[in-house]
Amino acid sequence: MGFQNFYVFSAVSVESGQDISYIMPSVNTATMNEFLECMSKDLGQKQSIVVMDCAGWHRSKNLIVPDNIEIVYLPPYSPELNPIEKLWQYIKSYTIKNRIYETIKELEDAVSQFIRNLSPTLLIQTCSLNHCLN
């Protein structure tokens, strides 16, 4: 069957705990543009600052950043400074660690359901900058 995977794109407000997450089939500029467009629509008139690493699809000249989103890039090779990394660790520890899924679809469903059930309070605690510095 070979190697199979999927990717989760997420953003979390560390003030309100509101989050937006999408499962995507790949990571590239096109999927990043799709995520930013969906996030922009979800924000409406609100402004947002998004912290991102220097992945190629984050820095592409073809990246379309909506007017209500500002991107702040982390220094190269410093993923530990990105608050969302703590969320990935948390999700993995409860959905992947010590578990076997028969299909990629089962894993995707488990991850989706887990993300949908995360509380705003937990998201704030997990993604706060203070948590990343500890």
C-alpha positions as CSV (number, residue, x, y, z in Angstrom):
1,M,0.0,0.0,0.0
2,G,2.9,2.4,0.6
3,F,3.2,5.5,2.7
4,Q,0.0,7.5,3.2
5,N,-0.5,10.8,5.1
6,F,-2.6,13.9,5.5
7,Y,-1.8,17.3,6.9
8,V,-3.6,19.5,9.5
9,F,-3.5,23.2,9.1
10,S,-4.6,25.1,12.2
11,A,-4.7,28.5,13.8
12,V,-5.7,29.3,17.4
13,S,-6.5,32.6,19.1
14,V,-4.7,32.6,22.4
15,E,-7.1,35.2,23.6
16,S,-10.4,33.5,22.9
17,G,-9.5,29.8,22.2
18,Q,-11.3,30.0,18.9
19,D,-9.6,27.8,16.3
20,I,-9.8,26.9,12.7
21,S,-8.4,23.6,11.4
22,Y,-8.5,21.9,8.1
23,I,-7.2,18.6,7.0
24,M,-5.4,18.9,3.7
25,P,-4.0,16.3,1.3
26,S,-0.6,18.0,0.9
27,V,1.5,21.0,2.1
28,N,2.3,23.5,-0.6
29,T,1.5,27.1,-1.5
30,A,-1.9,26.2,-3.0
31,T,-3.1,24.5,0.2
32,M,-1.7,27.3,2.3
33,N,-3.5,29.8,0.2
34,E,-6.7,27.8,0.6
35,F,-6.3,27.7,4.4
36,L,-5.6,31.5,4.6
37,E,-8.6,32.3,2.5
38,C,-10.9,30.1,4.7
39,M,-9.4,31.7,7.8
40,S,-9.9,35.2,6.4
41,K,-13.6,34.5,5.7
42,D,-13.9,33.0,9.2
43,L,-12.4,36.2,10.7
44,G,-14.8,38.5,8.9
45,Q,-13.8,42.0,9.8
46,K,-11.4,41.0,12.6
47,Q,-7.7,41.3,12.1
48,S,-5.3,38.4,12.9
49,I,-1.6,37.9,13.3
50,V,-0.4,34.4,12.3
51,V,2.9,33.1,13.5
52,M,4.6,30.8,11.0
53,D,7.9,29.1,10.4
54,C,10.0,29.6,7.3
55,A,8.7,26.6,5.3
56,G,8.8,27.1,1.6
57,W,5.1,27.3,1.2
58,H,4.8,29.9,4.0
59,R,7.4,32.2,2.3
60,S,6.5,31.6,-1.4
61,K,6.2,34.6,-3.7
62,N,2.9,33.0,-4.7
63,L,1.4,33.1,-1.2
64,I,-1.7,35.2,-1.1
65,V,-2.1,36.8,2.3
66,P,-5.6,38.3,2.8
67,D,-5.8,41.9,4.1
68,N,-7.1,40.9,7.5
69,I,-4.2,38.6,8.2
70,E,-0.6,39.6,9.0
71,I,2.1,37.0,9.1
72,V,5.0,37.1,11.5
73,Y,7.8,34.7,10.6
74,L,9.9,32.9,13.1
75,P,13.7,32.7,12.8
76,P,14.8,29.7,10.7
77,Y,15.1,26.4,12.5
78,S,13.2,27.4,15.5
79,P,9.9,25.4,15.4
80,E,9.9,25.3,19.2
81,L,9.0,29.0,19.2
82,N,5.8,28.4,17.4
83,P,2.9,28.0,19.9
84,I,1.0,25.7,17.5
85,E,3.7,23.1,17.8
86,K,2.5,22.4,21.3
87,L,-0.9,21.7,20.0
88,W,0.5,19.2,17.4
89,Q,2.3,17.4,20.3
90,Y,-0.9,17.3,22.3
91,I,-3.0,15.9,19.4
92,K,-0.4,13.3,18.6
93,S,-0.1,12.1,22.2
94,Y,-3.8,11.4,22.3
95,T,-4.5,10.1,18.8
96,I,-1.4,8.5,17.4
97,K,0.9,7.4,20.3
98,N,0.5,3.7,21.1
99,R,-2.4,3.2,18.7
100,I,-2.8,1.3,15.5
101,Y,-5.3,2.4,12.8
102,E,-6.4,0.0,10.1
103,T,-6.7,2.7,7.5
104,I,-5.5,6.3,7.0
105,K,-9.2,7.2,6.9
106,E,-9.7,5.9,10.5
107,L,-6.7,8.0,11.7
108,E,-8.0,11.1,9.9
109,D,-11.4,10.6,11.5
110,A,-9.9,10.2,14.9
111,V,-7.7,13.3,14.5
112,S,-10.7,15.3,13.2
113,Q,-13.0,14.2,16.0
114,F,-10.3,14.9,18.6
115,I,-9.7,18.5,17.3
116,R,-13.5,19.2,17.2
117,N,-13.7,18.3,20.9
118,L,-10.9,20.5,22.1
119,S,-12.2,23.2,24.4
120,P,-11.3,26.9,24.0
121,T,-9.7,26.8,27.5
122,L,-7.5,23.9,26.6
123,L,-6.5,25.5,23.3
124,I,-5.5,28.7,25.2
125,Q,-3.5,26.8,27.7
126,T,-1.8,24.7,25.1
127,C,-1.0,27.4,22.6
128,S,-0.2,30.3,24.9
129,L,3.3,31.8,24.6
130,N,3.9,31.2,28.3
131,H,3.4,27.5,27.7
132,C,6.0,27.5,24.9
133,L,8.6,29.1,27.0
134,N,8.3,26.5,29.8
